[in-house]
Amino acid sequence: MLESESVLLQRFASTGDAEAFSEIVRRHAGMVYGMSLRVLSDADLTVK
């Protein structure tokens, strides 16, 4: 069962749980990358 973002954030904030942080990053990395492409309008300026 997938944990909600609020549960993952609580785990990370309270104990520094690296697995919780990794899951948050995994879930949102594509959205952050896509938004950076739209804002910068240049794929060469984004970190891959």
PDB file as gemmi writes it, atoms N, CA and C in Angstrom:
CRYST1    1.000    1.000    1.000  90.00  90.00  90.00 P 1                      
ATOM      1  N   MET A   1       0.842  -1.192   0.000  1.00  0.00           N  
ATOM      2  CA  MET A   1       0.000   0.000   0.000  1.00  0.00           C  
ATOM      3  C   MET A   1       0.880   1.245   0.000  1.00  0.00           C  
ATOM      4  N   LEU A   2       0.559   2.194  -0.859  1.00  0.00           N  
ATOM      5  CA  LEU A   2       1.327   3.428  -0.955  1.00  0.00           C  
ATOM      6  C   LEU A   2       0.985   4.359   0.201  1.00  0.00           C  
ATOM      7  N   GLU A   3       2.023   4.941   0.773  1.00  0.00           N  
ATOM      8  CA  GLU A   3       1.807   5.916   1.833  1.00  0.00           C  
ATOM      9  C   GLU A   3       1.560   7.285   1.211  1.00  0.00           C  
ATOM     10  N   SER A   4       0.760   8.101   1.886  1.00  0.00           N  
ATOM     11  CA  SER A   4       0.477   9.438   1.386  1.00  0.00           C  
ATOM     12  C   SER A   4       1.712  10.324   1.552  1.00  0.00           C  
ATOM     13  N   GLU A   5       1.735  11.419   0.807  1.00  0.00           N  
ATOM     14  CA  GLU A   5       2.847  12.349   0.920  1.00  0.00           C  
ATOM     15  C   GLU A   5       2.968  12.891   2.333  1.00  0.00           C  
ATOM     16  N   SER A   6       1.851  13.151   2.985  1.00  0.00           N  
ATOM     17  CA  SER A   6       1.920  13.691   4.345  1.00  0.00           C  
ATOM     18  C   SER A   6       2.583  12.710   5.302  1.00  0.00           C  
ATOM     19  N   VAL A   7       2.323  11.415   5.144  1.00  0.00           N  
ATOM     20  CA  VAL A   7       2.964  10.408   5.996  1.00  0.00           C  
ATOM     21  C   VAL A   7       4.455  10.355   5.692  1.00  0.00           C  
ATOM     22  N   LEU A   8       4.795  10.367   4.412  1.00  0.00           N  
ATOM     23  CA  LEU A   8       6.205  10.332   4.032  1.00  0.00           C  
ATOM     24  C   LEU A   8       6.941  11.573   4.544  1.00  0.00           C  
ATOM     25  N   LEU A   9       6.327  12.733   4.399  1.00  0.00           N  
ATOM     26  CA  LEU A   9       6.949  13.956   4.886  1.00  0.00           C  
ATOM     27  C   LEU A   9       7.127  13.927   6.402  1.00  0.00           C  
ATOM     28  N   GLN A  10       6.139  13.419   7.106  1.00  0.00           N  
ATOM     29  CA  GLN A  10       6.244  13.309   8.562  1.00  0.00           C  
ATOM     30  C   GLN A  10       7.394  12.380   8.945  1.00  0.00           C  
ATOM     31  N   ARG A  11       7.495  11.250   8.272  1.00  0.00           N  
ATOM     32  CA  ARG A  11       8.597  10.314   8.545  1.00  0.00           C  
ATOM     33  C   ARG A  11       9.946  10.977   8.316  1.00  0.00           C  
ATOM     34  N   PHE A  12      10.066  11.698   7.200  1.00  0.00           N  
ATOM     35  CA  PHE A  12      11.337  12.347   6.884  1.00  0.00           C  
ATOM     36  C   PHE A  12      11.636  13.472   7.868  1.00  0.00           C  
ATOM     37  N   ALA A  13      10.641  14.308   8.154  1.00  0.00           N  
ATOM     38  CA  ALA A  13      10.857  15.456   9.036  1.00  0.00           C  
ATOM     39  C   ALA A  13      11.178  15.041  10.469  1.00  0.00           C  
ATOM     40  N   SER A  14      10.546  13.989  10.934  1.00  0.00           N  
ATOM     41  CA  SER A  14      10.730  13.614  12.337  1.00  0.00           C  
ATOM     42  C   SER A  14      11.960  12.752  12.583  1.00  0.00           C  
ATOM     43  N   THR A  15      12.340  11.928  11.612  1.00  0.00           N  
ATOM     44  CA  THR A  15      13.447  10.999  11.851  1.00  0.00           C  
ATOM     45  C   THR A  15      14.545  11.051  10.798  1.00  0.00           C  
ATOM     46  N   GLY A  16      14.358  11.864   9.753  1.00  0.00           N  
ATOM     47  CA  GLY A  16      15.345  11.893   8.675  1.00  0.00           C  
ATOM     48  C   GLY A  16      15.350  10.621   7.850  1.00  0.00           C  
ATOM     49  N   ASP A  17      14.207   9.950   7.772  1.00  0.00           N  
ATOM     50  CA  ASP A  17      14.067   8.673   7.069  1.00  0.00           C  
ATOM     51  C   ASP A  17      14.428   8.820   5.586  1.00  0.00           C  
ATOM     52  N   ALA A  18      15.571   8.262   5.203  1.00  0.00           N  
ATOM     53  CA  ALA A  18      16.055   8.371   3.823  1.00  0.00           C  
ATOM     54  C   ALA A  18      15.141   7.659   2.837  1.00  0.00           C  
ATOM     55  N   GLU A  19      14.537   6.561   3.228  1.00  0.00           N  
ATOM     56  CA  GLU A  19      13.617   5.846   2.327  1.00  0.00           C  
ATOM     57  C   GLU A  19      12.386   6.691   2.031  1.00  0.00           C  
ATOM     58  N   ALA A  20      11.866   7.382   3.036  1.00  0.00           N  
ATOM     59  CA  ALA A  20      10.710   8.255   2.825  1.00  0.00           C  
ATOM     60  C   ALA A  20      11.074   9.380   1.859  1.00  0.00           C  
ATOM     61  N   PHE A  21      12.249   9.981   2.056  1.00  0.00           N  
ATOM     62  CA  PHE A  21      12.697  11.050   1.162  1.00  0.00           C  
ATOM     63  C   PHE A  21      12.875  10.534  -0.259  1.00  0.00           C  
ATOM     64  N   SER A  22      13.463   9.370  -0.406  1.00  0.00           N  
ATOM     65  CA  SER A  22      13.652   8.774  -1.734  1.00  0.00           C  
ATOM     66  C   SER A  22      12.325   8.558  -2.442  1.00  0.00           C  
ATOM     67  N   GLU A  23      11.325   8.126  -1.715  1.00  0.00           N  
ATOM     68  CA  GLU A  23       9.998   7.906  -2.313  1.00  0.00           C  
ATOM     69  C   GLU A  23       9.373   9.225  -2.748  1.00  0.00           C  
ATOM     70  N   ILE A  24       9.516  10.267  -1.942  1.00  0.00           N  
ATOM     71  CA  ILE A  24       9.000  11.588  -2.317  1.00  0.00           C  
ATOM     72  C   ILE A  24       9.678  12.054  -3.604  1.00  0.00           C  
ATOM     73  N   VAL A  25      10.997  11.924  -3.663  1.00  0.00           N  
ATOM     74  CA  VAL A  25      11.741  12.333  -4.858  1.00  0.00           C  
ATOM     75  C   VAL A  25      11.306  11.509  -6.063  1.00  0.00           C  
ATOM     76  N   ARG A  26      11.179  10.193  -5.901  1.00  0.00           N  
ATOM     77  CA  ARG A  26      10.777   9.323  -7.004  1.00  0.00           C  
ATOM     78  C   ARG A  26       9.419   9.741  -7.560  1.00  0.00           C  
ATOM     79  N   ARG A  27       8.495  10.101  -6.671  1.00  0.00           N  
ATOM     80  CA  ARG A  27       7.140  10.468  -7.105  1.00  0.00           C  
ATOM     81  C   ARG A  27       7.090  11.796  -7.840  1.00  0.00           C  
ATOM     82  N   HIS A  28       7.986  12.707  -7.519  1.00  0.00           N  
ATOM     83  CA  HIS A  28       7.853  14.069  -8.032  1.00  0.00           C  
ATOM     84  C   HIS A  28       8.981  14.518  -8.960  1.00  0.00           C  
ATOM     85  N   ALA A  29       9.989  13.699  -9.167  1.00  0.00           N  
ATOM     86  CA  ALA A  29      11.129  14.106  -9.992  1.00  0.00           C  
ATOM     87  C   ALA A  29      10.722  14.466 -11.421  1.00  0.00           C  
ATOM     88  N   GLY A  30       9.858  13.689 -12.017  1.00  0.00           N  
ATOM     89  CA  GLY A  30       9.422  13.967 -13.382  1.00  0.00           C  
ATOM     90  C   GLY A  30       8.695  15.290 -13.507  1.00  0.00           C  
ATOM     91  N   MET A  31       7.838  15.594 -12.540  1.00  0.00           N  
ATOM     92  CA  MET A  31       7.096  16.850 -12.561  1.00  0.00           C  
ATOM     93  C   MET A  31       8.051  18.038 -12.401  1.00  0.00           C  
ATOM     94  N   VAL A  32       9.014  17.922 -11.497  1.00  0.00           N  
ATOM     95  CA  VAL A  32       9.982  19.000 -11.280  1.00  0.00           C  
ATOM     96  C   VAL A  32      10.829  19.206 -12.535  1.00  0.00           C  
ATOM     97  N   TYR A  33      11.276  18.126 -13.137  1.00  0.00           N  
ATOM     98  CA  TYR A  33      12.075  18.236 -14.362  1.00  0.00           C  
ATOM     99  C   TYR A  33      11.253  18.884 -15.482  1.00  0.00           C  
ATOM    100  N   GLY A  34      10.009  18.425 -15.658  1.00  0.00           N  
ATOM    101  CA  GLY A  34       9.155  18.993 -16.697  1.00  0.00           C  
ATOM    102  C   GLY A  34       8.891  20.472 -16.483  1.00  0.00           C  
ATOM    103  N   MET A  35       8.674  20.875 -15.240  1.00  0.00           N  
ATOM    104  CA  MET A  35       8.430  22.283 -14.942  1.00  0.00           C  
ATOM    105  C   MET A  35       9.686  23.113 -15.206  1.00  0.00           C  
ATOM    106  N   SER A  36      10.848  22.556 -14.864  1.00  0.00           N  
ATOM    107  CA  SER A  36      12.087  23.303 -15.126  1.00  0.00           C  
ATOM    108  C   SER A  36      12.300  23.491 -16.626  1.00  0.00           C  
ATOM    109  N   LEU A  37      11.945  22.507 -17.422  1.00  0.00           N  
ATOM    110  CA  LEU A  37      12.034  22.661 -18.881  1.00  0.00           C  
ATOM    111  C   LEU A  37      11.126  23.775 -19.377  1.00  0.00           C  
ATOM    112  N   ARG A  38       9.902  23.823 -18.851  1.00  0.00           N  
ATOM    113  CA  ARG A  38       8.967  24.867 -19.279  1.00  0.00           C  
ATOM    114  C   ARG A  38       9.432  26.255 -18.842  1.00  0.00           C  
ATOM    115  N   VAL A  39       9.947  26.366 -17.626  1.00  0.00           N  
ATOM    116  CA  VAL A  39      10.376  27.668 -17.118  1.00  0.00           C  
ATOM    117  C   VAL A  39      11.629  28.145 -17.840  1.00  0.00           C  
ATOM    118  N   LEU A  40      12.599  27.263 -18.012  1.00  0.00           N  
ATOM    119  CA  LEU A  40      13.868  27.654 -18.622  1.00  0.00           C  
ATOM    120  C   LEU A  40      13.818  27.704 -20.141  1.00  0.00           C  
ATOM    121  N   SER A  41      12.892  26.967 -20.738  1.00  0.00           N  
ATOM    122  CA  SER A  41      12.756  26.896 -22.200  1.00  0.00           C  
ATOM    123  C   SER A  41      14.038  26.438 -22.890  1.00  0.00           C  
ATOM    124  N   ASP A  42      14.882  25.691 -22.167  1.00  0.00           N  
ATOM    125  CA  ASP A  42      16.134  25.223 -22.749  1.00  0.00           C  
ATOM    126  C   ASP A  42      16.579  23.964 -22.001  1.00  0.00           C  
ATOM    127  N   ALA A  43      16.505  22.831 -22.668  1.00  0.00           N  
ATOM    128  CA  ALA A  43      16.853  21.564 -22.018  1.00  0.00           C  
ATOM    129  C   ALA A  43      18.308  21.517 -21.573  1.00  0.00           C  
ATOM    130  N   ASP A  44      19.174  22.275 -22.228  1.00  0.00           N  
ATOM    131  CA  ASP A  44      20.586  22.282 -21.853  1.00  0.00           C  
ATOM    132  C   ASP A  44      20.843  22.968 -20.518  1.00  0.00           C  
ATOM    133  N   LEU A  45      19.881  23.757 -20.021  1.00  0.00           N  
ATOM    134  CA  LEU A  45      20.049  24.441 -18.743  1.00  0.00           C  
ATOM    135  C   LEU A  45      19.555  23.611 -17.569  1.00  0.00           C  
ATOM    136  N   THR A  46      18.894  22.505 -17.832  1.00  0.00           N  
ATOM    137  CA  THR A  46      18.382  21.660 -16.758  1.00  0.00           C  
ATOM    138  C   THR A  46      19.406  20.604 -16.390  1.00  0.00           C  
ATOM    139  N   VAL A  47      19.339  20.153 -15.164  1.00  0.00           N  
ATOM    140  CA  VAL A  47      20.213  19.083 -14.696  1.00  0.00           C  
ATOM    141  C   VAL A  47      19.556  17.767 -15.048  1.00  0.00           C  
ATOM    142  N   LYS A  48      20.304  16.886 -15.682  1.00  0.00           N  
ATOM    143  CA  LYS A  48      19.740  15.603 -16.089  1.00  0.00           C  
ATOM    144  C   LYS A  48      20.217  14.526 -15.179  1.00  0.00           C  
TER     145      LYS A  48                                                      
END                                                                             
